[in-house]
Amino acid sequence: MSDEPLRVVMLCGNDRSSRLMFHGLKAHVSIQCIIVESRVSNLALARRRVKKLGYRRVAGQLLFIACNKAMAYCSKARIRQIIRESGMEDGDFPETLVMHVPTINGQEVVERLKQLSPESVVVNGTRILSREVLAAVPVPFINTHVGMTPRYRGVHGGYWALANGDPDHCGVTVHLVDPGIDTGGVLYQATIHPDRRDNFNTLPVRQLSAAIPLMRAALDDVKHHRIQTRTGVLPSGLWSHPTLFQYLKTWMARGVH
């Protein structure tokens, strides 16, 4: 068996979680390229949500997002503390490895994957991958989801577990990627145990600190040809952003904020 590190391409959003994941993996595998997609505009996201959820609910979500900007600012010190205490690193990507694209589902991404022919693809913080991208190379595409799937698919899985009075399933999942929304086979899962200092904005950082070792383990499994899926946490559910009313109600009722 080769002692060479596993060759990996990362498909990322331009965000802190992707930077933390890169630095958590860089000494463990050989990262050939970091393909970073541009952020989707808030207007485009709102239009998509309206089609699925309706104007009233999306308006409540937008109110929450606006209010959460102030809460996110107040959480900065706690986030820095979590990063420091967990040994994570939040430095910039090395520009020599970065390829910027407007969308992760563009033809240039397909061509780059075929050219590099990695042994695995790590996905973090992107939109849903197209079937064409997933078929570009015959290797495992592996994603970190900040929730325990399939019970907490979608967004803010850790928050929703606490909001539902389900702290035993406040955690993180490393899973294979398929065309669905967090429906790929579960590889590893772990719970986290937030305390009173944690909130909506710090939970994802706590979850990522638990996910990085799981992603390393999954990539080791790819290298040693022992990757296998396991049963996740049922029943399946798809979650979206809370509305401002939902958030305030849960804060008052359960102290989850």
C-alpha positions in Angstrom: 0.0 0.0 0.0 1.3 3.4 -0.9 2.6 5.7 1.8 1.8 8.8 -0.3 -0.9 11.0 1.2 -4.4 10.9 -0.3 -4.9 13.3 -3.2 -7.8 15.6 -2.4 -9.7 18.5 -4.1 -11.8 20.8 -1.9 -15.0 22.4 -3.2 -15.7 25.3 -0.8 -17.7 28.3 0.0 -15.7 31.5 0.7 -16.2 31.3 4.5 -14.7 30.6 7.9 -15.8 27.0 8.1 -14.1 26.2 4.8 -10.8 27.8 6.0 -11.0 25.9 9.3 -11.6 22.6 7.4 -8.7 23.3 5.0 -6.2 23.9 7.9 -7.6 20.9 9.7 -6.8 18.6 6.8 -3.7 20.2 5.2 -1.2 18.1 7.2 -3.2 14.9 6.8 -3.8 14.7 3.0 -2.4 16.3 -0.2 -4.8 19.1 -1.1 -4.3 19.7 -4.8 -6.7 22.5 -5.4 -9.3 24.6 -3.4 -12.2 25.5 -5.7 -14.0 28.4 -4.1 -17.4 29.5 -5.4 -18.8 33.0 -5.1 -21.5 33.7 -2.6 -25.1 33.5 -3.8 -26.7 37.0 -3.5 -29.2 37.4 -0.6 -31.8 38.5 -3.1 -31.4 35.3 -5.1 -31.7 33.2 -2.0 -34.8 35.1 -0.8 -36.5 34.5 -4.2 -35.8 30.8 -4.0 -37.1 30.6 -0.4 -40.3 32.5 -1.3 -41.1 29.8 -3.9 -40.7 27.0 -1.4 -41.9 28.6 1.9 -44.1 31.6 1.0 -43.7 35.3 1.6 -44.8 35.4 5.2 -42.3 32.8 6.5 -39.4 34.2 4.4 -40.1 37.7 5.7 -39.8 36.3 9.3 -36.5 34.6 8.3 -35.1 37.8 6.9 -36.0 39.7 10.1 -34.2 37.1 12.1 -31.1 37.2 9.8 -31.0 41.0 10.1 -31.2 40.8 13.9 -28.7 38.0 14.0 -26.0 40.3 12.5 -25.8 42.1 15.9 -25.7 38.8 17.8 -23.0 37.5 15.5 -20.9 40.5 16.3 -21.3 39.9 20.0 -20.2 36.3 19.5 -16.9 37.0 18.0 -14.9 36.7 21.2 -16.5 33.4 22.0 -15.8 32.1 18.5 -12.1 33.1 18.7 -11.9 31.3 22.1 -13.4 28.1 20.6 -11.0 28.2 17.7 -8.0 28.7 20.0 -9.0 26.1 22.6 -9.8 23.4 20.0 -6.5 24.0 18.2 -8.1 25.0 14.9 -6.6 27.6 12.5 -8.5 30.3 10.7 -5.8 31.6 8.2 -6.4 32.5 4.6 -6.3 29.9 1.9 -2.9 29.7 0.1 -3.6 31.5 -3.2 -1.4 29.1 -5.1 -4.1 26.4 -4.5 -7.2 28.5 -5.0 -9.4 28.5 -8.1 -12.3 31.0 -7.9 -15.5 30.2 -9.7 -18.9 31.9 -9.9 -20.7 28.6 -9.3 -19.5 25.2 -8.1 -21.6 23.6 -10.8 -19.9 25.3 -13.7 -18.3 23.4 -16.5 -14.8 24.7 -15.5 -15.2 22.8 -12.2 -16.0 19.6 -14.0 -13.0 20.0 -16.3 -10.7 20.8 -13.4 -11.8 17.7 -11.4 -11.2 15.5 -14.5 -7.7 17.1 -15.0 -6.6 16.7 -11.4 -8.2 13.2 -11.0 -8.2 13.3 -7.1 -8.8 10.3 -4.9 -11.5 12.1 -3.0 -13.4 15.4 -3.0 -14.1 17.3 0.2 -17.2 19.5 0.0 -17.7 22.4 2.5 -20.2 25.3 2.4 -21.3 25.1 -1.3 -24.7 25.0 -2.9 -26.1 21.6 -3.8 -23.8 19.9 -6.3 -25.1 19.0 -9.8 -25.2 15.4 -11.1 -22.6 16.4 -13.7 -20.1 17.6 -11.0 -20.7 14.5 -8.9 -20.0 12.3 -12.0 -16.9 14.2 -13.1 -14.6 11.8 -11.2 -15.4 8.3 -9.9 -14.4 9.0 -6.2 -16.2 9.7 -3.0 -17.4 13.2 -2.5 -17.6 13.8 1.3 -19.3 16.6 3.1 -19.5 17.9 6.7 -23.0 18.8 7.8 -23.6 20.7 11.0 -26.5 18.5 12.1 -27.2 14.8 12.6 -28.7 13.4 9.5 -31.2 12.5 8.3 -33.1 13.9 11.2 -31.6 17.4 10.9 -31.0 18.0 7.2 -30.9 21.5 5.8 -29.5 24.3 7.8 -28.7 25.0 11.5 -29.1 21.3 12.6 -27.5 21.8 15.9 -29.7 24.8 16.8 -32.9 22.9 15.8 -31.9 19.9 17.9 -31.7 22.2 21.0 -34.8 24.1 20.0 -36.7 20.8 19.8 -35.5 19.7 23.2 -33.4 17.0 21.6 -29.9 17.8 22.9 -28.7 14.1 22.5 -28.8 14.8 18.7 -27.1 18.1 18.7 -24.1 17.2 16.6 -22.4 16.8 13.3 -22.3 14.4 10.4 -19.7 13.5 7.8 -21.4 11.9 4.9 -21.2 11.0 1.2 -22.6 13.5 -1.2 -25.5 12.7 -3.5 -27.8 14.9 -5.5 -30.2 15.4 -2.5 -30.1 17.7 0.4 -27.9 16.0 3.0 -29.3 12.6 2.0 -26.0 10.8 1.3 -24.8 7.8 3.2 -23.6 8.6 6.8 -19.9 7.9 7.4 -19.4 9.3 10.9 -21.4 11.3 13.5 -20.7 12.9 16.8 -22.6 14.9 19.4 -21.4 18.2 20.9 -22.2 19.5 24.4 -22.7 23.3 24.2 -22.8 25.4 27.4 -24.4 28.6 28.4 -21.7 30.6 26.6 -22.8 29.1 23.3 -25.5 30.4 20.9 -26.8 30.2 17.4 -23.5 31.6 16.0 -21.0 29.7 18.1 -22.7 26.3 17.6 -21.4 25.7 14.0 -17.8 26.4 15.2 -18.2 23.9 18.0 -19.6 21.4 15.5 -16.8 21.9 13.1 -14.2 21.3 15.8 -15.9 17.9 16.3 -16.2 17.3 12.5 -12.5 17.7 11.5 -11.3 14.5 13.1 -14.3 12.7 11.6 -13.4 14.0 8.1 -9.8 12.8 8.7 -11.1 9.4 9.6 -13.3 9.3 6.5 -10.4 10.2 4.3 -8.3 7.5 5.9 -11.1 5.1 5.1 -10.9 6.2 1.5 -7.2 5.7 1.4 -7.4 2.2 2.9 -10.4 1.1 0.8 -12.6 0.5 3.9 -15.2 3.2 3.5 -18.7 2.1 4.5 -22.0 3.9 5.4 -24.0 3.4 8.5 -27.5 4.2 9.7 -28.1 7.8 10.7 -30.5 9.4 13.1 -34.2 9.0 12.1 -36.8 10.2 11.3 -35.7 12.3 8.4 -36.5 16.0 8.4 -35.5 19.1 6.4 -35.0 22.4 8.3 -34.7 26.0 7.3 -33.8 29.3 9.0 -35.9 30.1 12.0 -38.2 33.1 11.8 -37.6 35.9 14.3 -40.8 34.8 16.1 -39.7 31.2 16.3 -36.3 32.2 17.6 -37.7 34.5 20.3 -40.3 31.9 21.3 -37.7 29.2 21.7 -35.3 31.5 23.6 -38.1 32.3 26.1 -39.4 28.7 26.4 -36.1 26.7 26.4 -33.4 29.3 26.9 -31.9 28.3 23.5 -30.5 31.4 21.8 
